[in-house]
Amino acid sequence: MKLSYEDIHVRLGGREIVKGISLTAREGKVTGILGPNGCGKSTLIKTTFDICHPYSGKILADGKDTAGMGAKRLASMIGYVGQDAGSMFDFSVADVVSMAMYARKDKSRPAKEVVHQALEELKMSHLAERSILSLSGGERKLVFIARAVALGADTLILDEPTNHLDIRHQLFLLDYLKQSGRTVLIVLHDLRLASHYCDWIYLLKDGRVEAEGTPLKALRSECVRQVFGICGNACRNQDGQMDFSLFSGKWGEE
């Protein structure tokens, strides 16, 4: 599913946080949103579900305005995992993942089977009967992603999904997303991971899009310096794979 944000404006606490952002998550691709803290990344994606209400602009899912869709219908189309990996209730991991069945369109398969497959895909099936409260922050994050997968939606929105994960699980998760064939809109902080895994990147600063394109274009040195105040750029390593080179010890404008 193609997901588009058109001229989104959001005001919170008397301040305009998002200032006319337009971007598109391309069908079947991994689209990254990058930028410094406070630039509007999380606020923008929260407008998808009206967690943050835009006072102007619209969001289109395959060309249809999401404003006219009910919460359950929208939830069946887009799996969302926010930054928070906390949980207040003592549910089992399997119970947490099974909550996706409420909005899942395809109910032809037994819930137990859907839950097992989602946990298996995220390599979490061995924790199925564990309490969600007994897990680490990283394990909880993977459980919440498994719940989004169990939803059966072909579009996922993930806000800093690699937070709390060790490097092995970061790479496992991003490999999984890259190979899934889903439309993935992902907020990331790690420029190297973004360079390697994202097909298209949007750089945000002060509530606006400052640059967009393939990693080589969006993360060229002048854009990186302008947005992050550091010296570095996306590049191809000796194996031809996308990477990010940071010029250590160089900060701000030269």
KEKE-3310 file (N, C-alpha, C; in steps of 0.2 Angstrom, whole numbers, plus 5000, padded with zeros to 4 digits):
npx = (5004:5003:5007:5004:5008:5002:5007:5007:5003:5006:5002:5007:5005:5005:5015:5021:5025:5026:5028:5021:5025:5027:5027:5031:5028:5034:5027:5030:5043:5056:5055:5064:5063:5073:5082:5087:5084:5068:5063:5051:5048:5042:5030:5024:5022:5012:5001:4995:4986:4978:4983:4991:4984:4983:4981:4981:4982:4983:4981:4984:4979:4983:4978:4966:4958:4963:4956:4942:4941:4937:4943:4946:4946:4957:4967:4967:4974:4986:5000:5006:5020:5025:5038:5038:5041:5035:5023:5008:5001:4999:5000:5002:5015:5010:4996:4997:5001:4990:4981:4980:4971:4959:4958:4962:4959:4958:4951:4951:4960:4964:4966:4977:4986:4990:4996:5006:5014:5018:5026:5035:5041:5047:5057:5053:5045:5048:5046:5032:5023:5028:5027:5023:5028:5040:5050:5064:5067:5070:5066:5052:5049:5051:5040:5029:5031:5029:5016:5011:5014:5006:4994:4992:4993:4999:5007:5018:5022:5035:5042:5057:5062:5073:5078:5083:5087:5100:5115:5114:5101:5096:5100:5095:5081:5080:5084:5074:5063:5067:5066:5053:5044:5034:5026:5036:5037:5049:5056:5072:5088:5101:5112:5120:5114:5102:5107:5111:5099:5087:5077:5073:5075:5070:5075:5073:5071:5068:5054:5052:5055:5071:5079:5078:5078:5087:5098:5112:5109:5101:5109:5121:5136:5134:5120:5120:5128:5121:5108:5112:5123:5136:5150:5150:5145:5134:5139:5147:5154:5169:5163:5153:5141:5129:5134:5139:5149:5158:5166:5176:5178:5175:5164:5149:5149:5161)
npy = (4994:5011:5025:5041:5058:5074:5090:5092:5099:5102:5108:5110:5113:5127:5129:5127:5111:5102:5107:5109:5096:5085:5068:5052:5035:5022:5009:4992:4995:5001:5015:5028:5040:5052:5063:5076:5076:5081:5086:5083:5070:5059:5065:5068:5054:5050:5057:5049:5041:5049:5052:5063:5077:5084:5101:5105:5099:5082:5064:5050:5034:5023:5032:5036:5046:5046:5051:5049:5036:5024:5020:5006:5001:5008:5003:4990:4991:4996:4992:4998:5003:5011:5021:5018:5004:5000:4991:4990:4979:4962:4952:4937:4934:4928:4932:4946:4947:4941:4951:4958:4951:4957:4968:4962:4958:4946:4933:4919:4910:4901:4910:4906:4900:4910:4919:4911:4910:4923:4926:4916:4921:4932:4926:4924:4914:4905:4913:4913:4910:4917:4931:4947:4957:4952:4953:4960:4977:4977:4964:4966:4976:4968:4959:4968:4971:4959:4958:4968:4962:4951:4956:4956:4966:4975:4986:4994:5005:5011:5017:5021:5007:5000:5004:4999:4987:4975:4974:4963:4959:4971:4970:4958:4962:4972:4966:4957:4966:4972:4961:4957:4962:4971:4987:4999:5011:5020:5026:5031:5033:5029:5032:5024:5012:5016:5020:5008:5000:5007:5011:5023:5040:5052:5067:5077:5093:5104:5103:5102:5095:5093:5086:5073:5057:5043:5034:5038:5050:5058:5057:5064:5073:5088:5088:5081:5088:5100:5096:5088:5093:5087:5079:5069:5055:5045:5030:5018:5003:4993:4981:4984:4987:4998:5010:5021:5034:5042:5056:5057:5068:5080:5093:5102:5117:5119)
npz = (5000:4996:5005:5009:5015:5015:5015:5029:5044:5061:5077:5093:5111:5108:5099:5082:5077:5066:5050:5037:5030:5017:5012:5006:5008:5000:4990:4996:4999:5010:5019:5026:5040:5045:5057:5069:5087:5091:5079:5073:5069:5076:5079:5067:5062:5071:5067:5058:5064:5071:5084:5086:5081:5065:5060:5047:5031:5023:5024:5014:5010:4998:4990:4996:5007:5024:5034:5033:5037:5049:5066:5068:5055:5049:5058:5053:5042:5043:5053:5068:5078:5092:5101:5114:5125:5136:5147:5156:5161:5166:5155:5145:5133:5121:5123:5121:5108:5102:5103:5091:5083:5084:5075:5063:5046:5039:5045:5044:5048:5063:5078:5087:5078:5070:5079:5083:5071:5069:5080:5078:5066:5071:5079:5092:5098:5109:5120:5122:5132:5143:5154:5149:5157:5162:5153:5144:5139:5125:5121:5123:5114:5102:5103:5102:5089:5083:5086:5077:5065:5066:5063:5050:5041:5026:5027:5038:5051:5060:5075:5079:5080:5083:5095:5112:5107:5105:5095:5087:5086:5081:5068:5064:5064:5055:5043:5042:5040:5028:5019:5019:5010:5013:5014:5022:5034:5043:5058:5061:5070:5068:5057:5049:5049:5043:5030:5025:5025:5021:5007:5002:5009:5020:5026:5041:5048:5060:5059:5045:5029:5024:5015:5003:4995:4988:4999:4995:4989:4999:5010:5007:5010:5012:5015:5027:5035:5036:5042:5054:5059:5058:5051:5037:5026:5016:5008:4997:5002:5001:4997:4989:4996:5004:5015:5029:5031:5044:5048:5060:5074:5068:5068:5066:5056:5044)
capx = (5000:5006:5005:5006:5007:5002:5007:5005:5004:5004:5003:5007:5008:5006:5021:5020:5030:5027:5027:5020:5028:5025:5032:5027:5030:5033:5024:5035:5050:5058:5056:5066:5063:5078:5083:5089:5078:5063:5062:5044:5048:5037:5024:5022:5019:5007:4995:4992:4981:4976:4986:4992:4979:4985:4976:4980:4985:4979:4985:4981:4981:4981:4974:4960:4959:4962:4951:4935:4941:4936:4950:4947:4948:4964:4971:4968:4978:4993:5003:5010:5023:5028:5044:5037:5041:5032:5017:5006:4997:5003:4998:5007:5017:5005:4990:4998:5001:4983:4976:4980:4965:4953:4957:4964:4954:4958:4950:4950:4965:4964:4971:4983:4990:4992:5000:5012:5018:5021:5031:5041:5045:5052:5061:5051:5040:5050:5044:5025:5020:5031:5024:5026:5032:5046:5054:5068:5064:5071:5061:5045:5049:5050:5034:5025:5032:5026:5008:5009:5014:5000:4988:4991:4993:5005:5010:5020:5025:5039:5045:5063:5061:5079:5079:5083:5089:5107:5116:5112:5094:5094:5102:5089:5074:5080:5084:5067:5058:5069:5065:5046:5040:5029:5028:5038:5039:5053:5060:5078:5093:5107:5113:5123:5108:5098:5110:5111:5092:5082:5077:5072:5076:5068:5079:5069:5074:5064:5048:5052:5059:5077:5082:5075:5081:5091:5103:5117:5107:5099:5114:5127:5139:5131:5114:5121:5131:5115:5103:5114:5129:5142:5153:5149:5140:5133:5144:5147:5160:5172:5159:5147:5135:5128:5137:5139:5156:5158:5173:5177:5182:5173:5158:5147:5151:5168)
capy = (5000:5017:5029:5048:5063:5079:5096:5091:5104:5101:5113:5107:5118:5133:5129:5123:5106:5100:5113:5107:5090:5080:5063:5046:5028:5018:5002:4987:4998:5003:5022:5030:5046:5054:5069:5077:5076:5087:5089:5082:5064:5055:5069:5066:5048:5050:5060:5044:5038:5055:5053:5070:5079:5089:5106:5106:5093:5076:5058:5046:5027:5021:5038:5037:5050:5042:5055:5046:5029:5022:5018:4999:5000:5010:4998:4983:4992:4999:4990:5003:5001:5017:5021:5015:4997:4998:4988:4990:4973:4956:4948:4933:4937:4926:4936:4953:4947:4940:4957:4960:4948:4962:4972:4958:4957:4939:4929:4912:4905:4901:4915:4903:4899:4917:4921:4907:4911:4930:4925:4912:4925:4937:4922:4925:4909:4902:4917:4914:4909:4922:4937:4953:4961:4949:4954:4966:4982:4975:4959:4969:4979:4963:4957:4973:4971:4953:4960:4972:4957:4946:4960:4955:4972:4975:4992:4995:5011:5009:5023:5019:5000:4997:5006:4994:4980:4974:4975:4957:4959:4976:4968:4953:4965:4976:4961:4954:4971:4973:4955:4956:4964:4976:4994:5000:5018:5019:5032:5029:5038:5027:5034:5018:5007:5019:5020:5001:4996:5011:5012:5030:5043:5059:5071:5082:5098:5110:5102:5102:5091:5097:5083:5067:5053:5037:5036:5042:5057:5061:5058:5067:5077:5094:5087:5078:5094:5105:5093:5085:5097:5083:5078:5062:5054:5038:5028:5011:5000:4989:4975:4987:4988:5004:5011:5028:5036:5048:5059:5059:5074:5086:5095:5109:5120:5119)
capz = (5000:4996:5010:5008:5019:5010:5018:5036:5049:5068:5082:5100:5116:5106:5094:5076:5077:5060:5046:5030:5028:5013:5010:5003:5009:4993:4991:4996:5000:5017:5018:5032:5042:5050:5059:5076:5092:5091:5073:5071:5066:5079:5079:5060:5061:5075:5064:5054:5068:5075:5090:5086:5076:5061:5059:5040:5027:5023:5023:5009:5009:4991:4987:4999:5013:5030:5039:5033:5039:5056:5069:5067:5048:5048:5061:5050:5036:5045:5059:5071:5084:5094:5104:5121:5125:5142:5148:5163:5163:5166:5150:5142:5126:5116:5124:5119:5101:5100:5102:5084:5080:5084:5069:5058:5041:5037:5051:5041:5052:5070:5081:5089:5072:5067:5084:5083:5065:5070:5085:5075:5062:5075:5083:5099:5100:5115:5125:5121:5139:5148:5156:5146:5162:5164:5147:5144:5134:5118:5120:5123:5107:5097:5104:5099:5082:5081:5086:5071:5060:5066:5061:5043:5036:5022:5029:5045:5053:5066:5077:5082:5082:5085:5102:5117:5104:5104:5088:5083:5085:5076:5061:5062:5063:5049:5038:5042:5037:5021:5015:5020:5005:5015:5014:5029:5036:5049:5060:5064:5072:5066:5050:5045:5047:5038:5023:5022:5024:5018:4999:5001:5015:5021:5032:5044:5053:5063:5056:5038:5025:5021:5009:5001:4990:4990:5004:4992:4988:5005:5015:5005:5015:5013:5019:5034:5039:5037:5047:5060:5061:5058:5044:5035:5020:5013:5002:4996:5004:4996:4994:4985:5000:5006:5022:5031:5034:5048:5049:5067:5076:5064:5071:5064:5050:5043)
cpx = (5004:5003:5008:5004:5008:5001:5004:5007:5002:5006:5002:5009:5009:5012:5019:5026:5031:5024:5027:5024:5024:5030:5028:5031:5029:5031:5030:5042:5050:5060:5058:5065:5068:5079:5084:5082:5074:5061:5055:5043:5042:5030:5020:5018:5013:5000:4992:4986:4977:4978:4988:4988:4982:4980:4976:4984:4981:4984:4981:4984:4979:4977:4968:4962:4958:4957:4944:4935:4940:4943:4951:4949:4955:4969:4972:4972:4985:4995:5007:5013:5027:5035:5043:5036:5038:5025:5015:5002:5001:5000:5004:5009:5012:4998:4991:4998:4994:4979:4976:4974:4959:4952:4959:4958:4953:4957:4949:4955:4964:4969:4977:4988:4994:4997:5007:5017:5021:5027:5037:5045:5049:5056:5059:5046:5042:5048:5036:5021:5023:5027:5027:5030:5039:5052:5058:5065:5065:5067:5054:5044:5047:5043:5029:5025:5028:5018:5006:5009:5008:4994:4987:4991:4999:5009:5012:5023:5028:5043:5051:5063:5067:5081:5078:5086:5097:5108:5114:5105:5092:5095:5096:5083:5074:5080:5077:5062:5060:5066:5057:5042:5034:5031:5030:5040:5042:5056:5066:5083:5100:5108:5116:5118:5103:5100:5110:5104:5087:5083:5076:5072:5073:5072:5074:5073:5069:5057:5047:5056:5065:5080:5078:5078:5084:5096:5109:5116:5106:5104:5121:5129:5136:5124:5115:5124:5125:5110:5106:5120:5135:5144:5153:5145:5139:5137:5143:5154:5163:5169:5153:5141:5135:5130:5137:5146:5156:5165:5173:5181:5180:5166:5156:5149:5158:5170)
cpy = (5006:5022:5036:5053:5070:5086:5096:5096:5102:5106:5109:5112:5125:5134:5124:5118:5103:5105:5112:5102:5086:5074:5057:5039:5024:5011:4997:4989:5000:5011:5025:5038:5048:5061:5070:5076:5082:5090:5087:5075:5060:5058:5068:5060:5047:5053:5055:5041:5043:5055:5060:5072:5085:5095:5108:5100:5087:5070:5053:5039:5024:5026:5039:5041:5046:5045:5052:5039:5029:5020:5010:4997:5002:5005:4992:4984:4994:4996:4996:5001:5008:5016:5017:5008:4995:4994:4988:4984:4967:4951:4943:4936:4935:4930:4943:4952:4945:4946:4960:4957:4953:4966:4968:4957:4950:4935:4921:4907:4906:4906:4912:4902:4905:4920:4917:4909:4918:4929:4921:4916:4930:4933:4923:4919:4906:4906:4917:4914:4914:4928:4943:4957:4959:4950:4960:4971:4980:4969:4961:4972:4974:4960:4961:4973:4965:4954:4963:4967:4953:4950:4958:4960:4972:4981:4992:5001:5010:5015:5020:5012:4997:4999:5000:4987:4980:4974:4969:4957:4965:4974:4963:4957:4969:4972:4958:4959:4972:4967:4954:4957:4969:4983:4996:5008:5018:5025:5029:5035:5036:5028:5028:5013:5010:5019:5013:4998:5000:5012:5020:5034:5050:5062:5077:5086:5103:5109:5102:5097:5095:5093:5076:5063:5046:5039:5040:5049:5061:5062:5060:5072:5084:5094:5085:5084:5099:5102:5091:5089:5092:5082:5071:5061:5047:5037:5021:5008:4996:4983:4978:4988:4995:5005:5019:5029:5042:5050:5062:5065:5081:5087:5102:5111:5120:5126)
cpz = (5000:5001:5010:5013:5015:5014:5025:5040:5056:5073:5089:5105:5113:5101:5088:5076:5070:5055:5039:5027:5023:5011:5009:5005:5003:4994:4990:4997:5008:5016:5025:5033:5047:5051:5066:5080:5091:5085:5070:5069:5069:5079:5072:5059:5065:5072:5060:5058:5073:5082:5091:5080:5072:5060:5051:5037:5027:5022:5019:5009:5003:4988:4990:5006:5019:5035:5039:5035:5047:5059:5067:5060:5047:5052:5057:5044:5037:5052:5062:5077:5086:5098:5111:5121:5132:5142:5155:5165:5162:5161:5148:5135:5121:5117:5120:5111:5098:5099:5095:5080:5080:5078:5063:5053:5040:5044:5050:5045:5059:5073:5084:5084:5070:5072:5084:5077:5066:5075:5082:5070:5065:5080:5091:5102:5107:5121:5126:5128:5144:5148:5152:5150:5164:5158:5148:5139:5127:5116:5119:5116:5101:5097:5101:5092:5079:5081:5080:5065:5060:5064:5053:5038:5032:5023:5036:5046:5060:5068:5082:5085:5085:5092:5107:5114:5104:5097:5084:5081:5081:5069:5059:5060:5056:5043:5037:5038:5030:5017:5015:5014:5007:5014:5021:5029:5043:5051:5063:5066:5069:5059:5046:5044:5042:5031:5020:5021:5021:5010:4998:5008:5015:5027:5034:5048:5054:5059:5049:5035:5022:5015:5009:4996:4992:4995:5001:4991:4995:5010:5012:5010:5017:5017:5026:5038:5041:5043:5053:5063:5062:5051:5043:5029:5019:5008:5001:4998:4999:4993:4990:4989:5003:5013:5023:5034:5038:5049:5056:5069:5073:5066:5068:5057:5049:5041)
residu = (MET:LYS:LEU:SER:TYR:GLU:ASP:ILE:HIS:VAL:ARG:LEU:GLY:GLY:ARG:GLU:ILE:VAL:LYS:GLY:ILE:SER:LEU:THR:ALA:ARG:GLU:GLY:LYS:VAL:THR:GLY:ILE:LEU:GLY:PRO:ASN:GLY:CYS:GLY:LYS:SER:THR:LEU:ILE:LYS:THR:THR:PHE:ASP:ILE:CYS:HIS:PRO:TYR:SER:GLY:LYS:ILE:LEU:ALA:ASP:GLY:LYS:ASP:THR:ALA:GLY:MET:GLY:ALA:LYS:ARG:LEU:ALA:SER:MET:ILE:GLY:TYR:VAL:GLY:GLN:ASP:ALA:GLY:SER:MET:PHE:ASP:PHE:SER:VAL:ALA:ASP:VAL:VAL:SER:MET:ALA:MET:TYR:ALA:ARG:LYS:ASP:LYS:SER:ARG:PRO:ALA:LYS:GLU:VAL:VAL:HIS:GLN:ALA:LEU:GLU:GLU:LEU:LYS:MET:SER:HIS:LEU:ALA:GLU:ARG:SER:ILE:LEU:SER:LEU:SER:GLY:GLY:GLU:ARG:LYS:LEU:VAL:PHE:ILE:ALA:ARG:ALA:VAL:ALA:LEU:GLY:ALA:ASP:THR:LEU:ILE:LEU:ASP:GLU:PRO:THR:ASN:HIS:LEU:ASP:ILE:ARG:HIS:GLN:LEU:PHE:LEU:LEU:ASP:TYR:LEU:LYS:GLN:SER:GLY:ARG:THR:VAL:LEU:ILE:VAL:LEU:HIS:ASP:LEU:ARG:LEU:ALA:SER:HIS:TYR:CYS:ASP:TRP:ILE:TYR:LEU:LEU:LYS:ASP:GLY:ARG:VAL:GLU:ALA:GLU:GLY:THR:PRO:LEU:LYS:ALA:LEU:ARG:SER:GLU:CYS:VAL:ARG:GLN:VAL:PHE:GLY:ILE:CYS:GLY:ASN:ALA:CYS:ARG:ASN:GLN:ASP:GLY:GLN:MET:ASP:PHE:SER:LEU:PHE:SER:GLY:LYS:TRP:GLY:GLU:GLU)
# end
